[in-house]
């Protein structure tokens, strides 16, 4: 068994436990909502169409978008409950994912319950009323038993949907089997991608088989099969509810024993300050730096919780609302995304104005730069750049009309692109958007001629690309910095643990660490790259 595969199995218990718990609760809550709702609309025909339409509309929203939309909703709810009751509700992770998945589970269950009841032979219900049954008795003793196979089929469909869609909970901060997929896509780790897909598929098949047993028993009136399937489902659902807690206890037990042996030497700067929650975005560099920070924090005696794969806006909002304590950000991202600035001043001015805005508006502290910049840049194949005699973006502008450019999914809508386009008068033959993982193979294979590369990306060297100069300095500076939440800004022990990282990482070292994770041959894990970087920097 390869080290890569061993690593996937190592994190399987925690990923699977959280995925199973999320699935179980979403299905349970979805059924608890669907059942009375469906019965209500069966009895009130005028409300049937608008209700079914409303439930169906939910399905038209892309699942990833629905989960992402839950984050600002819970931010608003959390702000309201904190103001009214002093109760803080997390806007990241479990709760937004749970609500999104519950909404997605409604349509197949509501539709099948309604269809099943309405499909019961009218002569059966008439006969039941004829022998004196009340409407409630007709429902429970005649309609629901006869409709049971159709109803359970709807639950089976909802189950498969929820298991699959739950893999998309990673970008909103919920650990699940999607962690394999999102991290694997960004790090070219196809073993991790396949591992996550197979694990999710096996879980869906298992649940489908067990619920299918209930459906078959309802159709054929086989009580023993019903009891067996129901018993195994109850066991699995109970395990799902308890699994994350059990896995967390098992994970933390060695640390707890160590603390008990040496005495708790922690200094509490606030409630539960032994725990630091680190956020990260969804690309290799972020994973590596988060692993490096986690290593330093654990060595200082902290327990670290990681929420990886978050979007730029989501992770910033989470930090501002103390949902996470720290993450690595880039000055240009704050400038363009959060501050909504469209000018491109020098790096020192961006840093200075950003620090004042972060502290004044959000109470966030810039702990300090890491020492390198990961900016947007335009890159070409070396052979093409030499053939066309292109060394700068100004040179590129003369040939752009005959070339194709590729960018990550958000690049062509960002202020940086508009500034670069307008400064140099760039007009390409075609603009193509890619998930960032696939930009580099696209330019290497000739599908596009230019890409919006990231300057610290190890794939620049791996694919033998040339970064073009920016003589008019139209590209925003993107210095890597550590941002601390308003609460974490006050924790002296956290500052001490992270101090060795301040201005410690040159771009050459960061690019090499990134390449270790992204290259096809002799690939290293994120944790191995982080350890190499720490050794290289002598931290």
BELKA-V431765 format. One record per pair of residues at least 6 apart in sequence whose C-alpha atoms are under 7 Angstrom apart, sorted by the first residue. I is the first residue (numbers start at 1). GAP is how many residues later the second one is. Records with the same first field share a line. If there is no record, write none. Layout:
I->GAP / GAP
This chain:
8->184
13->234
14->230 / 233
15->160 / 161 / 162
16->160 / 161
17->223 / 226 / 227
18->157 / 158 / 226
19->147 / 157 / 158
20->220
21->219 / 220
22->76
23->139 / 140 / 143
24->213 / 216
26->72 / 75 / 76
27->75 / 78 / 132
29->73
30->72 / 75 / 76
31->78
34->72 / 75 / 76
35->75
38->72 / 75 / 76
39->75
41->6 / 7
42->6 / 72
55->51 / 52
56->51
58->46
59->45
63->102
64->104
66->34
67->29 / 30 / 33 / 102
68->104
70->26 / 30
71->20 / 21 / 25
74->17 / 22
75->16
78->10 / 11 / 12 / 13
81->6 / 7
82->6
90->233
92->80 / 81 / 231
93->79 / 80 / 81
94->80
97->72 / 77
101->61 / 65
105->53 / 57
108->46 / 47 / 49 / 50
109->42 / 45 / 46 / 49
112->38 / 39 / 42
113->38
116->31 / 34 / 35
117->26 / 27 / 30
120->23 / 26 / 27
125->13 / 17
128->10
148->70
149->66 / 69 / 70
152->63
153->62
156->52 / 55
160->44 / 48
163->37 / 41
164->36
167->9 / 10 / 11
168->10
169->7 / 9
170->6 / 8 / 9 / 139
171->138 / 139 / 140
172->138
173->134 / 135 / 137
177->19 / 23
178->18
180->12 / 13 / 16
181->11 / 12 / 15
182->127
183->99
184->6 / 8 / 9
185->8 / 252
186->96 / 97 / 98 / 251
187->96 / 97 / 330 / 331
188->330
210->19 / 23
211->18
213->12 / 13 / 16
214->12 / 15 / 16
217->6 / 8 / 9
269->222
274->28 / 29
275->27 / 28 / 29
276->26 / 27 / 28 / 29 / 49
277->27 / 28 / 29 / 47 / 48 / 49
278->12 / 27 / 28 / 29 / 46 / 47 / 48 / 49
279->27 / 28 / 29 / 36 / 45 / 47 / 48
280->6 / 7 / 10 / 27 / 28 / 29 / 30 / 47 / 48
281->27 / 28 / 29 / 30 / 31
282->26 / 27 / 28
284->230 / 233
285->229
286->42
287->239
288->238 / 239 / 241 / 242
289->241
291->236 / 239
292->238
293->205
294->10
296->201 / 202
297->200
298->6
300->197
318->6
319->6 / 7 / 166
320->42 / 44 / 165 / 166
322->163 / 164 / 165
325->159 / 160 / 163
326->156 / 157 / 158 / 159
327->155 / 156
328->152 / 153 / 154 / 155
329->151 / 152 / 153 / 154
330->148 / 149 / 150 / 151
331->19 / 20 / 146 / 147 / 148 / 149
332->144 / 145 / 146
335->6 / 19
336->6 / 79
342->73
344->130 / 131 / 132
347->130
355->11
358->6 / 7
359->6
363->123
364->119 / 120 / 121 / 122
365->118 / 119 / 120 / 121 / 124
366->115 / 116 / 117 / 118
367->115 / 116 / 117
368->113 / 114 / 134
369->110 / 111 / 112 / 113 / 133 / 134
370->110 / 111 / 131 / 132 / 133 / 134 / 135
371->132 / 133 / 134 / 135
372->107 / 108 / 133 / 134 / 135
373->83 / 105 / 106 / 107 / 134
374->80 / 81 / 82 / 104 / 105 / 106
375->79 / 80 / 102 / 103
376->76 / 77 / 78 / 79 / 99
377->75 / 76 / 77 / 78 / 90
378->72 / 73 / 74 / 75 / 89 / 90
379->71 / 72 / 73 / 74 / 86 / 87 / 88 / 89
380->69 / 70 / 71 / 85 / 86 / 87
381->63 / 83 / 84 / 85
382->82 / 83 / 84
385->6
390->6
391->77 / 78
392->76 / 77 / 78
393->75 / 76 / 77
394->30
397->27 / 28 / 29
400->26 / 27 / 28 / 29
401->26 / 27 / 28
402->26 / 27
403->25 / 26 / 46
404->24 / 25 / 26 / 27 / 44 / 45 / 46
405->23 / 25 / 26 / 27 / 43 / 44 / 45 / 46
406->25 / 26 / 27 / 28 / 33 / 42 / 44 / 45 / 46
407->25 / 26 / 27 / 32 / 44 / 45
408->25 / 26 / 27 / 28 / 31
409->24 / 25 / 26
411->6
416->59 / 60
419->55
420->54 / 55
423->51
439->12
442->6
443->6 / 7 / 8
444->19
456->51 / 54 / 55
457->54 / 57
458->53 / 54 / 56 / 57
459->56 / 59
462->57
500->39
509->24
513->16 / 20
516->7 / 8 / 13
517->6 / 7 / 8 / 9 / 12
